[in-house]
Amino acid sequence: MVDQNGDPVTAARQRKRYLELVNRLGDAGYPPNLMGMQTRPAWLFPSEQVAIYDELWEAGIPLTITEFWPGTSYLKNEATRQ
């Protein structure tokens, strides 16, 4: 998937855009009182998931997980990903 400029759309870019929106809202005098996210941790190592939470936490707004799909599929590939 690519954006209107032909650049690839990635999860990291989407998080960055989300944080930019939250910051712009705050700068305009309308700070959100809560951020929400959906998560599929079975696709990530726990440390990667925590890193995402930490990245979003930097906005200084409470974060709520609105959807959570637990799993252990990351364990199958743990040796090859490290």
N, C-alpha and C positions, 0 to 999 in steps of 0.2 A: 504494500500500500504506500502511496506517495501523496504528499500534500499538493496544494495548488501551484507550488513552485517546483514540483518534481522531486522534492527532498523526501527521503524515507520517513515514514511515521513510525516512531519507536515508543516503547513504554517510557523510557527516560525522557524523551522529548515531551510526551504527554504530561508527565509529572511536572516538568519544568513549566509548561504552559499553565497548568493548574495553579502552581504556586505564584506565577506572575499575575494571574487573574485575581487570586486572593489578595495579593499585595496591592494591586491597582484598586480593588474595591475598598481596602483599608485606607489607601491614600486619598480616595475620593470622599471619605467620611462615612463609608458604609461597610465597616469590617464585619465579615461573617463571624458568627458566634460558634460555629462548628464546621469541621470539614468531614466529609464522608468518603469512603472508598470501598470498592469491592476487591476481594483478594482471592487468589487461587494458589495458596502456598504449596500445594503439591507439585507445582511447576518450578519451585525455587528451593534452594537450601534455606534452612531457618536463618542463617546469618545474613543471607541476601534479603529475606523478608524483613528482618529487623532493620537493615540498612535503609530500606524503603520507608519504614515507619519513622526512622530518625530523620530522613530527608524531609518528609512532610511535617514533622514536629517542629522543624526550624521556623515555620510560619508563625509559631506561637499561639496557635489556635487548637483547641481540643480536636482530636481525631477520633472518629468512630468508624468501626468496620461494619458496613451495612450488609455485607454478604461474605461468607467465609466457607470455602470448600476445602476441608482438611484432607490430607492424604500423605502417603509415604512413598510415592513414586520416585522422589529424589534419591531415596536410599539405593535404588537399583543402579544408579549411575554415579554414585558418590565417588568411587575410586577413580573413575575416568575424568571427573570434573575438577578434581583438586590438583 
